[in-house]
């Protein structure tokens, strides 16, 4: 898709962020027939390699980010949530 994550979720609500003509989540809710358009784009053989590479990069980035944030999240859980007795962990 030709859209950024913020634009995908919020649509055109956020001023100053242009998506380049992508389909946002708000548009999908308003017009469910666009789901077939997304499916057709995803099954295009010329785009499959690009989708696969983007998925792999996102997966690696999330794993790396989770590993980087682990000490901070543990500290927050130990110092804030556990003493507060909320029964919640990040």
C-alpha positions in Angstrom: 0.0 0.0 0.0 1.1 3.5 -0.5 0.2 4.9 2.9 2.0 5.4 6.2 0.7 3.7 9.5 -0.8 6.9 11.0 -2.6 7.7 7.8 -3.8 4.1 7.5 -5.5 4.2 10.9 -6.7 7.8 11.1 -7.4 8.5 7.4 -7.3 12.2 6.5 -7.8 13.3 10.1 -4.2 14.2 10.7 -3.2 17.4 8.9 0.2 17.5 7.2 0.6 13.8 6.7 0.1 12.8 3.1 -0.3 9.1 2.2 0.3 9.3 -1.6 -3.2 8.0 -2.4 -3.3 4.9 -0.2 -6.5 3.4 1.4 -6.9 4.2 5.0 -8.7 2.1 7.7 -11.4 4.8 8.0 -12.1 4.5 4.2 -12.3 0.7 4.6 -14.9 1.1 7.3 -16.9 3.5 5.2 -16.5 1.6 2.0 -16.1 -2.2 2.5 -15.9 -2.8 -1.2 -12.4 -1.5 -1.1 -11.2 -4.7 0.5 -11.4 -6.5 -2.9 -9.2 -3.7 -4.3 -6.6 -4.4 -1.6 -6.8 -8.1 -2.2 -6.3 -7.6 -5.9 -3.3 -5.4 -5.3 -1.8 -7.9 -2.8 -2.1 -10.8 -5.3 -0.4 -9.0 -8.1 2.8 -11.1 -8.8 4.9 -7.9 -9.4 4.1 -6.7 -5.8 4.6 -10.0 -4.0 8.3 -9.7 -3.6 7.9 -6.1 -2.3 5.3 -7.2 0.2 7.5 -10.1 1.4 10.5 -7.8 1.9 8.4 -5.2 3.8 7.0 -7.9 6.0 10.4 -9.3 6.8 11.8 -5.9 7.6 8.9 -5.1 9.9 9.2 -8.4 11.7 12.9 -7.9 12.3 12.4 -4.3 13.4 9.7 -5.2 15.9 11.8 -8.0 17.4 14.8 -5.6 17.6 12.6 -2.9 19.2 11.1 -5.3 21.7 14.6 -6.4 22.7 15.8 -2.8 23.1 12.7 -1.8 25.2 12.7 -4.9 27.4 14.8 -3.4 30.3 12.7 -0.2 30.3 9.4 -2.1 30.3 10.6 -4.4 33.1 11.6 -1.3 35.2 8.2 0.3 34.6 6.4 -2.9 35.6 8.5 -3.3 38.7 8.4 0.3 39.9 5.0 1.5 38.8 2.5 -1.3 38.2 3.5 -3.9 40.8 3.5 -1.4 43.8 0.2 0.1 42.5 -1.4 -3.4 42.7 -3.1 -2.9 39.3 -2.5 -6.5 38.2 -1.4 -5.2 34.9 1.9 -5.8 33.0 3.2 -4.2 29.9 
